[in-house]
Structure formats: structure tokens, C-alpha cells
Amino acid sequence: MQMPLNQRQQRIMDRLTSDGEVKLSELKEMFAVTEMTIRRDLEKLEQLGSIRRIFGGAILVGKDIALHERTGVLTEEKARIGMKVAELLRPNESIFIDGGSTTLQISKFINPEMNITVVTNAINIAQELHSKRISTILLGGVLLEQTATLIGPIAIENIARMAFDRVFLGATGLTDNHGFSNSNMYEAEIKRLAIAQSSEVNIVMDHTKFGTQGLFSFASLSAINRIVTDRMPEVGLVTACKENGVEIVVSK
């Protein structure tokens, strides 16, 4: 039987549901309690499977969080990742960018003068690129409301007819054993095919995804060329990346 939450723990969950992330220092000040008390609260919530503790705080897990909820989490970190990816792009490339709050940041920093063609299954990314007059191909398919992405047989058929110089994909999590994963099986299917159709595979993810495991694995470490992130993962994961030839690029 699941133990009930006290009033403070419930308020922490309410904050996480709203913001997607909480910081230890903010909670300590909010409730006027010791840091140890907050750590015990977060530990209990983690044991219940509701959250995952990270350095200096915690993030919400256990559900496919809607895009509008994820967009406001770690905004600066995701923007730096997007800017770093834009620096890696080369003129005249044909690339694929899938949906997500981090991949959206890539579209905001692409230089229109580089004559890059972008294929995407994300409506918001297509809108951003269109506003900058960047050549854009939006896949057809069934609209997945939570993430504003197009999925299903039509999207799969479209991707199967294309060949990309590079793909840039988001991920729910990364572990050594489970590889790169996503919480939605339809999006995971899109990612797997995009990888198969590309000469180079890049995963963009913030540091909170390291050590997290989503339900559906879409790629092993050996299938990926590069990870672009805002902070280096722990030593064990760094070693696993090196053994599989995965480059880790950290944004500044």
C-alpha cells in the first residue's frame, strides 16, 4: 500500500507537476525547513516513482510530459545546446530534426544563409524555420497532441524515402544497458527509422536525462556518433561512450 504524502510533500509534487523541476535551495526557503528535511521528502517521492533526484534538486518522471510543460524547464541549458548544434552545421546539408523542447532550440539558431534543408515531424519546429525562410519539409502523419509531432504510417513512409546527411534527435533518457530511450513508442519508431536513413546521428539532451530510462529504447550507444549536452555525464557513462566511439560535445 502506498504511503500518503504529507502536506509539504504534496506541495512539492504540485510544484513539480507545474514546473517539471524543483531546486533544493528554493524548497528549503519556501518551507523554512532544513536541507535534510527536503532531501528526505525528495527521497520518499523518488521511492514512490514520482520523481528523480538530480544534482541540486529533482525532476518529474513517470509520464509523457506535454511539450508546453517541458519547454519551460532548463530553458537556458537547452538554448545553449541548440546554439552549439547550430555551430556544428555545415552549408548545404539535408538534416532531420525531430520534435522536442531541446530540438526546438536548434531551429532558433540555424543560420538561413547556410542553405540547409530541414526535414521535421514537429509542427512548432517547422513554424520556426518557416519564419526564418529556411527550406523546410514537414512530414505528414497523425498529430500527437502532447508533443505537436506527426507520427504513424504516413510519417514512416515519408522518412523511408529520404536520406539525411545528419539527424538531430531528442531523448527521454540514456543508460549504458538500455541505450537511448523515449517514453512514447510512436516517436521512438520515428527516431529508429531516421537513424537508419542518416549518415551521422546526433542526440541532443540535457544532463537530467543521463541515467534515466524511458520505456522504449530506440538506439544503442554504438548506433550514435555524437551527444550534444550542457554537462558531462558521470564517469561510468563517459567511459561507455568512449568505448562505443560516441563523441560528447558540451555547450558553454
Backbone as CSV, one residue per row, in Angstrom:
resi,resn,N_x,N_y,N_z,CA_x,CA_y,CA_z,C_x,C_y,C_z
1,MET,0.840,-1.208,0.000,0.000,0.000,0.000,0.873,1.256,0.000
2,GLN,0.576,2.214,-0.889,1.379,3.418,-0.996,1.143,4.345,0.189
3,MET,2.254,4.794,0.814,2.167,5.694,1.954,1.664,7.058,1.501
4,PRO,0.744,7.684,2.250,0.228,9.002,1.866,1.294,10.077,2.008
5,LEU,1.157,11.133,1.229,2.085,12.255,1.295,1.622,13.245,2.351
6,ASN,2.579,13.850,3.048,2.199,14.917,3.964,1.970,16.192,3.153
7,GLN,1.542,17.242,3.812,1.161,18.468,3.105,2.338,19.069,2.340
8,ARG,3.502,19.050,2.956,4.684,19.620,2.292,5.065,18.808,1.048
9,GLN,5.036,17.498,1.166,5.383,16.644,0.035,4.389,16.799,-1.114
10,GLN,3.121,16.982,-0.772,2.116,17.189,-1.803,2.341,18.519,-2.529
11,ARG,2.743,19.525,-1.776,3.023,20.822,-2.396,4.256,20.739,-3.300
12,ILE,5.216,19.924,-2.900,6.389,19.708,-3.753,5.962,19.041,-5.059
13,MET,5.080,18.046,-4.962,4.584,17.367,-6.162,3.795,18.327,-7.049
14,ASP,3.010,19.205,-6.431,2.248,20.190,-7.195,3.198,21.111,-7.970
15,ARG,4.286,21.496,-7.306,5.281,22.362,-7.946,5.957,21.638,-9.111
16,LEU,6.274,20.359,-8.917,6.902,19.563,-9.964,5.968,19.366,-11.152
17,THR,4.713,19.125,-10.862,3.728,18.946,-11.932,3.588,20.210,-12.761
18,SER,3.714,21.350,-12.098,3.579,22.638,-12.773,4.834,23.021,-13.546
19,ASP,6.010,22.852,-12.901,7.258,23.358,-13.482,8.146,22.275,-14.108
20,GLY,7.940,21.014,-13.699,8.764,19.934,-14.232,10.067,19.740,-13.484
21,GLU,10.480,20.740,-12.693,11.753,20.677,-11.982,11.661,21.539,-10.723
22,VAL,12.336,21.119,-9.656,12.442,21.934,-8.448,13.901,21.965,-8.007
23,LYS,14.267,23.039,-7.343,15.624,23.169,-6.813,15.601,23.053,-5.292
24,LEU,16.587,22.373,-4.759,16.684,22.127,-3.320,16.687,23.437,-2.534
25,SER,17.451,24.411,-3.003,17.569,25.691,-2.302,16.239,26.428,-2.241
26,GLU,15.462,26.354,-3.337,14.169,27.038,-3.378,13.167,26.385,-2.432
27,LEU,13.177,25.057,-2.386,12.256,24.344,-1.488,12.597,24.615,-0.024
28,LYS,13.866,24.650,0.271,14.310,24.929,1.644,13.807,26.293,2.104
29,GLU,13.898,27.268,1.206,13.442,28.621,1.537,11.912,28.691,1.576
30,MET,11.257,27.988,0.679,9.804,28.015,0.587,9.142,27.481,1.848
31,PHE,9.690,26.386,2.385,9.065,25.734,3.536,9.742,26.064,4.869
32,ALA,10.850,26.823,4.822,11.565,27.209,6.036,11.928,25.987,6.883
33,VAL,12.494,24.983,6.218,12.937,23.764,6.897,14.391,23.504,6.505
34,THR,14.995,22.511,7.133,16.390,22.198,6.840,16.525,21.497,5.493
35,GLU,17.723,21.550,4.962,18.000,20.867,3.703,17.801,19.365,3.844
36,MET,18.153,18.820,5.006,17.985,17.387,5.242,16.502,16.986,5.167
37,THR,15.630,17.840,5.677,14.185,17.555,5.616,13.713,17.482,4.167
38,ILE,14.161,18.431,3.351,13.781,18.430,1.943,14.343,17.201,1.236
39,ARG,15.567,16.842,1.573,16.177,15.657,0.949,15.376,14.397,1.274
40,ARG,14.881,14.296,2.496,14.064,13.136,2.886,12.743,13.126,2.104
41,ASP,12.155,14.309,1.927,10.925,14.399,1.138,11.159,13.922,-0.293
42,LEU,12.241,14.406,-0.895,12.547,14.029,-2.278,12.879,12.544,-2.384
43,GLU,13.542,12.032,-1.362,13.861,10.603,-1.356,12.595,9.756,-1.335
44,LYS,11.629,10.164,-0.526,10.365,9.430,-0.464,9.627,9.493,-1.803
45,LEU,9.581,10.685,-2.405,8.905,10.839,-3.688,9.586,10.024,-4.781
46,GLU,10.895,9.928,-4.696,11.636,9.118,-5.666,11.336,7.636,-5.481
47,GLN,11.240,7.194,-4.237,10.916,5.802,-3.944,9.525,5.435,-4.459
48,LEU,8.631,6.417,-4.479,7.278,6.189,-4.992,7.225,6.200,-6.514
49,GLY,8.359,6.545,-7.141,8.426,6.563,-8.593,7.886,7.827,-9.229
50,SER,7.664,8.861,-8.410,7.059,10.094,-8.926,8.089,11.069,-9.489
51,ILE,9.306,11.023,-8.944,10.332,11.988,-9.339,11.669,11.280,-9.479
52,ARG,12.642,12.035,-10.000,14.026,11.567,-9.969,14.881,12.694,-9.434
53,ARG,15.671,12.381,-8.419,16.566,13.378,-7.855,17.744,13.624,-8.787
54,ILE,18.114,14.886,-8.935,19.278,15.270,-9.710,20.130,16.184,-8.834
55,PHE,21.293,16.591,-9.326,22.164,17.465,-8.566,21.459,18.782,-8.256
56,GLY,21.244,19.061,-6.979,20.640,20.320,-6.557,19.138,20.388,-6.617
57,GLY,18.475,19.235,-6.862,17.018,19.283,-6.938,16.404,17.990,-7.421
58,ALA,15.303,18.108,-8.168,14.596,16.921,-8.666,13.787,17.286,-9.903
59,ILE,13.489,16.270,-10.718,12.648,16.460,-11.893,11.505,15.468,-11.858
60,LEU,10.449,15.788,-12.571,9.279,14.921,-12.650,9.536,13.803,-13.654
61,VAL,9.149,12.595,-13.303,9.273,11.460,-14.211,7.990,10.647,-14.171
62,GLY,7.969,9.577,-14.976,6.865,8.631,-14.879,5.679,8.938,-15.746
63,LYS,5.773,9.990,-16.597,4.680,10.253,-17.537,5.234,10.985,-18.741
64,ASP,4.514,10.947,-19.841,4.913,11.631,-21.056,4.492,13.089,-20.917
65,ILE,5.402,13.921,-20.441,5.080,15.309,-20.131,4.814,16.082,-21.414
66,ALA,3.738,16.844,-21.422,3.364,17.614,-22.614,4.452,18.613,-22.959
67,LEU,4.556,18.929,-24.259,5.606,19.810,-24.735,5.555,21.175,-24.060
68,HIS,4.369,21.742,-23.884,4.273,23.071,-23.282,4.756,23.068,-21.833
69,GLU,4.701,21.910,-21.164,5.201,21.808,-19.799,6.719,21.663,-19.787
70,ARG,7.280,20.950,-20.786,8.721,20.717,-20.828,9.481,21.932,-21.319
71,THR,8.829,22.777,-22.144,9.518,23.881,-22.774,10.093,24.856,-21.747
72,GLY,9.422,25.030,-20.617,9.888,25.974,-19.616,10.896,25.417,-18.632
73,VAL,11.294,24.145,-18.801,12.242,23.502,-17.893,13.643,23.560,-18.482
74,LEU,14.623,24.028,-17.691,16.015,24.117,-18.120,16.156,24.894,-19.434
75,THR,15.450,26.014,-19.527,15.408,26.781,-20.776,16.787,27.247,-21.214
76,GLU,17.586,27.782,-20.310,18.912,28.289,-20.659,19.823,27.168,-21.136
77,GLU,19.766,26.033,-20.437,20.606,24.899,-20.814,20.253,24.389,-22.213
78,LYS,18.962,24.282,-22.484,18.517,23.804,-23.798,18.877,24.799,-24.902
79,ALA,18.799,26.073,-24.599,19.172,27.091,-25.580,20.657,26.987,-25.920
80,ARG,21.492,26.742,-24.926,22.927,26.595,-25.181,23.201,25.371,-26.046
81,ILE,22.452,24.303,-25.800,22.603,23.099,-26.621,22.221,23.403,-28.064
82,GLY,21.095,24.094,-28.254,20.652,24.456,-29.594,21.666,25.319,-30.319
83,MET,22.268,26.246,-29.604,23.271,27.129,-30.193,24.516,26.338,-30.606
84,LYS,24.914,25.393,-29.765,26.087,24.565,-30.074,25.845,23.714,-31.311
85,VAL,24.650,23.126,-31.419,24.324,22.327,-32.605,24.397,23.190,-33.861
86,ALA,23.872,24.399,-33.799,23.888,25.301,-34.953,25.317,25.580,-35.409
87,GLU,26.247,25.633,-34.464,27.653,25.851,-34.792,28.259,24.653,-35.517
88,LEU,27.699,23.471,-35.291,28.230,22.250,-35.896,27.726,22.037,-37.323
89,LEU,26.671,22.736,-37.716,26.071,22.539,-39.032,26.983,23.030,-40.153
90,ARG,26.841,22.384,-41.304,27.628,22.752,-42.485,26.697,23.204,-43.610
91,PRO,27.169,24.089,-44.477,26.322,24.585,-45.570,25.819,23.468,-46.482
92,ASN,24.613,23.650,-46.983,24.010,22.770,-47.990,23.665,21.370,-47.478
93,GLU,23.608,21.180,-46.183,23.233,19.881,-45.631,21.727,19.660,-45.695
94,SER,21.361,18.385,-45.712,19.963,17.990,-45.527,19.887,17.248,-44.207
95,ILE,19.140,17.808,-43.261,19.120,17.243,-41.917,17.687,16.947,-41.466
96,PHE,17.590,16.072,-40.489,16.291,15.777,-39.878,16.341,16.190,-38.414
97,ILE,15.317,16.897,-37.964,15.182,17.288,-36.556,13.830,16.803,-36.068
98,ASP,13.803,15.992,-35.031,12.509,15.517,-34.525,11.983,16.445,-33.437
99,GLY,10.776,16.171,-32.973,10.124,17.058,-32.027,10.711,16.985,-30.629
100,GLY,10.578,18.090,-29.884,11.047,18.128,-28.504,11.422,19.533,-28.095
101,SER,11.477,19.763,-26.798,11.792,21.105,-26.295,13.245,21.477,-26.522
102,THR,14.147,20.483,-26.551,15.557,20.772,-26.813,15.815,20.918,-28.302
103,THR,15.242,20.031,-29.122,15.436,20.141,-30.560,14.813,21.421,-31.121
104,LEU,13.770,21.916,-30.479,13.170,23.183,-30.907,14.197,24.307,-30.877
105,GLN,15.087,24.259,-29.882,16.101,25.301,-29.751,17.066,25.307,-30.933
106,ILE,17.282,24.148,-31.545,18.166,24.095,-32.715,17.620,24.998,-33.811
107,SER,16.328,24.885,-34.068,15.703,25.655,-35.151,15.834,27.157,-34.938
108,LYS,15.951,27.584,-33.693,16.036,29.006,-33.390,17.404,29.600,-33.712
109,PHE,18.417,28.732,-33.872,19.773,29.240,-34.079,20.364,28.897,-35.443
110,ILE,19.628,28.210,-36.295,20.144,27.888,-37.624,20.254,29.160,-38.462
111,ASN,21.387,29.333,-39.112,21.624,30.500,-39.962,20.983,30.263,-41.333
112,PRO,20.029,31.091,-41.734,19.352,30.912,-43.033,20.299,30.957,-44.223
113,GLU,21.438,31.643,-44.067,22.382,31.801,-45.176,23.165,30.528,-45.475
114,MET,23.023,29.499,-44.628,23.776,28.264,-44.836,23.117,27.330,-45.846
115,ASN,21.936,27.711,-46.322,21.245,26.940,-47.360,21.017,25.480,-46.924
116,ILE,20.585,25.303,-45.708,20.314,23.969,-45.170,18.846,23.615,-45.392
117,THR,18.604,22.361,-45.758,17.236,21.856,-45.860,16.932,21.030,-44.620
118,VAL,15.847,21.354,-43.958,15.475,20.661,-42.725,14.193,19.874,-42.932
119,VAL,14.240,18.592,-42.599,13.045,17.753,-42.565,12.663,17.572,-41.100
120,THR,11.408,17.718,-40.775,10.972,17.561,-39.391,9.565,16.985,-39.325
121,ASN,9.252,16.377,-38.209,7.885,15.911,-37.949,7.228,16.754,-36.858
122,ALA,7.846,17.892,-36.521,7.354,18.752,-35.442,6.766,20.036,-36.015
123,ILE,5.528,20.309,-35.715,4.845,21.484,-36.254,5.503,22.780,-35.774
124,ASN,5.849,22.849,-34.489,6.429,24.091,-33.965,7.813,24.372,-34.559
125,ILE,8.572,23.310,-34.824,9.889,23.495,-35.452,9.723,23.977,-36.883
126,ALA,8.774,23.404,-37.604,8.509,23.844,-38.976,8.092,25.311,-39.009
127,GLN,7.285,25.732,-38.050,6.844,27.135,-37.991,8.030,28.062,-37.738
128,GLU,8.906,27.654,-36.828,10.090,28.461,-36.522,10.989,28.603,-37.746
129,LEU,11.210,27.498,-38.450,12.068,27.524,-39.635,11.436,28.333,-40.763
130,HIS,10.128,28.192,-40.919,9.420,28.926,-41.967,9.529,30.434,-41.739
131,SER,9.451,30.843,-40.498,9.549,32.272,-40.182,10.922,32.838,-40.525
132,LYS,11.936,31.962,-40.583,13.304,32.382,-40.927,13.620,32.117,-42.397
133,ARG,12.626,31.643,-43.135,12.770,31.334,-44.559,13.852,30.290,-44.812
134,ILE,13.880,29.284,-43.971,14.778,28.147,-44.151,14.000,27.036,-44.855
135,SER,14.606,26.425,-45.856,13.949,25.354,-46.611,13.521,24.238,-45.665
136,THR,12.217,23.951,-45.626,11.661,23.028,-44.632,10.696,22.046,-45.275
137,ILE,10.844,20.780,-44.892,9.896,19.741,-45.304,9.231,19.204,-44.046
138,LEU,7.925,19.351,-43.949,7.171,18.855,-42.801,6.519,17.531,-43.182
139,LEU,6.837,16.484,-42.435,6.269,15.168,-42.705,4.760,15.167,-42.475
140,GLY,4.064,14.305,-43.191,2.653,14.091,-42.906,2.503,13.065,-41.795
141,GLY,1.270,12.809,-41.392,1.044,11.803,-40.363,-0.061,12.176,-39.401
142,VAL,-0.169,11.384,-38.362,-1.160,11.603,-37.314,-0.578,12.550,-36.271
143,LEU,-1.325,13.580,-35.895,-0.822,14.562,-34.938,-0.893,14.023,-33.515
144,LEU,0.255,13.975,-32.862,0.330,13.606,-31.453,0.243,14.893,-30.653
145,GLU,-0.892,15.106,-29.999,-1.200,16.408,-29.398,-0.190,16.825,-28.332
146,GLN,0.229,15.890,-27.480,1.104,16.258,-26.369,2.418,16.866,-26.820
147,THR,2.951,16.397,-27.942,4.267,16.854,-28.383,4.230,17.643,-29.686
148,ALA,3.051,17.818,-30.263,2.890,18.550,-31.530,3.730,17.937,-32.643
149,THR,3.847,16.600,-32.633,4.604,15.903,-33.665,3.681,15.038,-34.513
150,LEU,4.142,14.722,-35.708,3.398,13.883,-36.633,4.017,12.488,-36.648
151,ILE,3.191,11.478,-36.444,3.665,10.114,-36.290,2.833,9.178,-37.174
152,GLY,3.133,7.883,-37.096,2.308,6.892,-37.759,2.813,6.492,-39.139
153,PRO,2.040,5.667,-39.859,2.463,5.087,-41.140,2.859,6.098,-42.211
154,ILE,2.120,7.218,-42.302,2.444,8.213,-43.328,3.806,8.844,-43.055
155,ALA,4.063,9.204,-41.805,5.356,9.780,-41.439,6.483,8.776,-41.696
156,ILE,6.250,7.525,-41.331,7.247,6.472,-41.547,7.544,6.305,-43.033
157,GLU,6.506,6.272,-43.854,6.676,6.108,-45.301,7.474,7.266,-45.894
158,ASN,7.192,8.482,-45.429,7.922,9.651,-45.924,9.402,9.581,-45.591
159,ILE,9.712,9.245,-44.344,11.116,9.161,-43.931,11.857,8.073,-44.705
160,ALA,11.200,6.959,-44.950,11.829,5.824,-45.635,12.285,6.181,-47.043
161,ARG,11.728,7.238,-47.626,12.080,7.648,-48.974,13.169,8.720,-48.998
162,MET,13.698,9.063,-47.833,14.680,10.143,-47.738,16.031,9.635,-47.242
163,ALA,17.056,10.454,-47.498,18.394,10.168,-46.976,18.943,11.469,-46.397
164,PHE,19.369,11.432,-45.150,19.821,12.630,-44.450,21.338,12.643,-44.287
165,ASP,21.917,13.827,-44.371,23.332,13.962,-44.031,23.518,13.727,-42.539
166,ARG,22.609,14.325,-41.766,22.676,14.156,-40.312,21.284,14.255,-39.697
167,VAL,21.093,13.588,-38.573,19.849,13.735,-37.817,20.174,14.245,-36.424
168,PHE,19.227,14.995,-35.863,19.351,15.532,-34.512,18.076,15.157,-33.764
169,LEU,18.234,14.286,-32.793,17.087,13.703,-32.100,17.155,13.975,-30.607
170,GLY,15.994,14.157,-30.001,15.916,14.252,-28.547,15.779,12.866,-27.944
171,ALA,15.877,12.784,-26.627,15.732,11.509,-25.921,15.206,11.755,-24.515
172,THR,14.400,10.813,-24.038,13.905,10.879,-22.661,15.006,10.505,-21.681
173,GLY,15.852,9.552,-22.082,16.892,9.111,-21.179,18.009,8.355,-21.869
174,LEU,19.089,8.121,-21.108,20.224,7.343,-21.589,20.836,6.554,-20.440
175,THR,20.919,5.247,-20.627,21.650,4.385,-19.709,22.558,3.484,-20.528
176,ASP,23.587,2.967,-19.894,24.536,2.094,-20.572,23.834,0.855,-21.125
177,ASN,22.960,0.250,-20.335,22.307,-1.005,-20.734,21.153,-0.805,-21.711
178,HIS,20.325,0.200,-21.461,19.107,0.408,-22.249,19.333,1.328,-23.447
179,GLY,20.465,2.009,-23.476,20.752,2.950,-24.550,19.878,4.184,-24.470
180,PHE,19.580,4.748,-25.633,18.750,5.943,-25.706,17.286,5.529,-25.765
181,SER,16.467,6.200,-24.989,15.067,5.775,-24.894,14.115,6.951,-24.948
182,ASN,12.853,6.623,-25.189,11.788,7.612,-25.266,10.554,7.046,-24.576
183,SER,9.706,7.917,-24.074,8.524,7.466,-23.339,7.348,7.146,-24.247
184,ASN,7.434,7.518,-25.529,6.338,7.275,-26.466,6.798,6.338,-27.572
185,MET,6.094,5.234,-27.764,6.558,4.217,-28.709,6.468,4.696,-30.161
186,TYR,5.516,5.570,-30.475,5.370,6.067,-31.846,6.512,7.014,-32.208
187,GLU,6.904,7.852,-31.265,8.044,8.731,-31.507,9.338,7.924,-31.581
188,ALA,9.449,6.886,-30.753,10.632,6.024,-30.792,10.780,5.367,-32.167
189,GLU,9.667,5.011,-32.771,9.679,4.402,-34.103,10.215,5.386,-35.144
190,ILE,9.792,6.643,-35.049,10.290,7.685,-35.948,11.800,7.837,-35.790
191,LYS,12.263,7.864,-34.553,13.684,8.033,-34.285,14.509,6.883,-34.863
192,ARG,14.021,5.653,-34.686,14.757,4.493,-35.194,14.930,4.557,-36.707
193,LEU,13.876,4.920,-37.424,13.960,4.981,-38.884,14.828,6.147,-39.342
194,ALA,14.718,7.283,-38.685,15.548,8.441,-39.033,17.026,8.094,-38.900
195,ILE,17.363,7.353,-37.857,18.746,6.912,-37.654,19.200,6.033,-38.816
196,ALA,18.339,5.127,-39.227,18.676,4.206,-40.315,18.889,4.939,-41.640
197,GLN,18.259,6.100,-41.796,18.323,6.840,-43.056,19.395,7.931,-43.053
198,SER,20.229,7.967,-42.025,21.179,9.076,-41.891,22.632,8.619,-41.902
199,SER,23.498,9.485,-42.419,24.939,9.216,-42.426,25.573,9.490,-41.067
200,GLU,24.984,10.400,-40.296,25.518,10.735,-38.971,24.366,10.982,-38.010
201,VAL,24.506,10.471,-36.786,23.422,10.546,-35.799,23.876,11.351,-34.587
202,ASN,23.097,12.367,-34.264,23.368,13.224,-33.112,22.173,13.195,-32.164
203,ILE,22.454,13.021,-30.885,21.417,13.100,-29.855,21.629,14.374,-29.056
204,VAL,20.562,15.152,-28.876,20.647,16.368,-28.063,19.843,16.136,-26.789
205,MET,20.484,16.351,-25.646,19.805,16.075,-24.379,20.483,16.831,-23.243
206,ASP,19.678,17.331,-22.312,20.256,18.000,-21.152,20.712,16.960,-20.130
207,HIS,21.473,17.407,-19.149,22.131,16.495,-18.211,21.170,15.686,-17.342
208,THR,19.931,16.155,-17.174,18.993,15.419,-16.314,18.561,14.096,-16.940
209,LYS,18.797,13.908,-18.243,18.398,12.676,-18.922,19.399,11.549,-18.724
210,PHE,20.621,11.872,-18.304,21.628,10.839,-18.084,21.231,9.951,-16.904
211,GLY,21.274,8.652,-17.110,20.902,7.717,-16.056,19.414,7.464,-15.969
212,THR,18.628,8.120,-16.818,17.180,7.924,-16.853,16.817,6.926,-17.939
213,GLN,15.831,6.102,-17.690,15.433,5.067,-18.640,13.973,5.223,-19.014
214,GLY,13.712,5.530,-20.280,12.348,5.561,-20.791,11.894,4.159,-21.144
215,LEU,10.617,4.009,-21.449,10.067,2.685,-21.701,10.568,2.068,-23.005
216,PHE,10.734,2.901,-24.049,11.051,2.371,-25.373,12.461,2.770,-25.817
217,SER,13.337,1.792,-25.936,14.690,2.042,-26.429,14.651,2.224,-27.941
218,PHE,15.356,3.243,-28.447,15.375,3.448,-29.897,16.772,3.373,-30.498
219,ALA,17.818,3.330,-29.674,19.179,3.218,-30.204,20.145,2.821,-29.104
220,SER,21.112,2.010,-29.466,22.201,1.687,-28.547,23.273,2.762,-28.670
221,LEU,24.208,2.786,-27.760,25.302,3.752,-27.832,26.093,3.599,-29.117
222,SER,26.269,2.360,-29.560,27.076,2.103,-30.757,26.439,2.638,-32.045
223,ALA,25.143,2.974,-31.986,24.445,3.476,-33.176,24.543,4.982,-33.321
224,ILE,25.166,5.640,-32.337,25.189,7.103,-32.275,26.601,7.626,-32.505
225,ASN,26.701,8.762,-33.179,28.003,9.394,-33.402,28.343,10.449,-32.360
226,ARG,27.320,11.185,-31.910,27.621,12.333,-31.042,26.448,12.637,-30.114
227,ILE,26.790,13.060,-28.894,25.816,13.606,-27.948,26.163,15.069,-27.721
228,VAL,25.172,15.949,-27.850,25.365,17.361,-27.530,24.550,17.648,-26.278
229,THR,25.218,18.120,-25.240,24.577,18.291,-23.935,25.107,19.534,-23.240
230,ASP,24.587,19.822,-22.057,25.020,21.001,-21.307,25.980,20.665,-20.180
231,ARG,26.139,19.371,-19.877,27.025,18.958,-18.790,27.474,17.518,-19.011
232,MET,28.712,17.218,-18.674,29.224,15.863,-18.852,28.486,14.885,-17.936
233,PRO,28.194,13.684,-18.422,27.579,12.666,-17.566,28.588,12.114,-16.575
234,GLU,28.127,11.212,-15.710,29.017,10.610,-14.725,30.070,9.750,-15.423
235,VAL,31.121,9.419,-14.678,32.298,8.751,-15.238,31.943,7.455,-15.959
236,GLY,31.072,6.642,-15.363,30.715,5.363,-15.969,30.117,5.510,-17.353
237,LEU,29.253,6.506,-17.524,28.612,6.729,-18.818,29.590,7.334,-19.819
238,VAL,30.490,8.178,-19.324,31.528,8.746,-20.187,32.410,7.633,-20.753
239,THR,32.771,6.693,-19.885,33.590,5.556,-20.313,32.872,4.714,-21.356
240,ALA,31.578,4.472,-21.130,30.781,3.685,-22.077,30.701,4.388,-23.434
241,CYS,30.588,5.706,-23.420,30.546,6.467,-24.666,31.867,6.351,-25.420
242,LYS,32.968,6.476,-24.710,34.282,6.357,-25.341,34.466,4.972,-25.954
243,GLU,34.052,3.936,-25.233,34.196,2.564,-25.727,33.380,2.328,-26.996
244,ASN,32.295,3.087,-27.163,31.432,2.926,-28.335,31.669,3.991,-29.402
245,GLY,32.709,4.787,-29.206,33.067,5.785,-30.207,32.117,6.964,-30.284
246,VAL,31.442,7.263,-29.184,30.490,8.379,-29.154,31.185,9.639,-28.656
247,GLU,31.162,10.679,-29.454,31.716,11.967,-29.054,30.717,12.709,-28.172
248,ILE,31.206,13.319,-27.100,30.347,14.120,-26.222,30.757,15.580,-26.379
249,VAL,29.833,16.412,-26.839,30.084,17.835,-27.006,29.284,18.583,-25.953
250,VAL,29.964,19.378,-25.140,29.313,20.119,-24.063,29.220,21.582,-24.443
251,SER,28.012,22.133,-24.371,27.812,23.538,-24.682,28.374,24.411,-23.573
252,LYS,28.754,25.613,-23.898,29.322,26.537,-22.916,28.308,27.613,-22.540
